[in-house]
Amino acid sequence: MNKKFDIIYAPIITEKSAMMANENKYAFKVDPRANKTEIKQAIESIFKVKVESITTANSHPKKRRVGKYTGYADKYKRAIVKLAEGNSINFD
C-alpha cells in the first residue's frame, strides 16, 4: 500500500463515534489489507495530527437483499484512532 488515500476510505460518523470524539478518538473505514503502521502514517500525513494508538476490527461481509436479489455488502476494516493530547480532527 503506497498511497495514503487508498488506505483511508471514509470517517465513520455515528452517535457512538461522536461520543468517542470527546475522548479524542475517531473512527475510520480503512482497507482490510492495511496494517496499523500504514494506517497511522496515513492519518498523520492527511490530517497533520499525532496518533497515540490505534485499535482495528475486521467487519465480515453481511448478507443484503433487494427485492428478489441477494448479495453481500463489502467487508471492511474499522480503525479507531486515539490522538495525542491537543490534537483534533474537524470533519466539517
Secondary structure, 3 states (H helix, E strand, C coil): CCCHHHHEEEECCCHHHHHHHCCCEEEEEECCCCCHHHHHHHHHHHHCCCEEEEEEEEECCCEEEECCEEEECCCEEEEEEEECCCCCCCCC
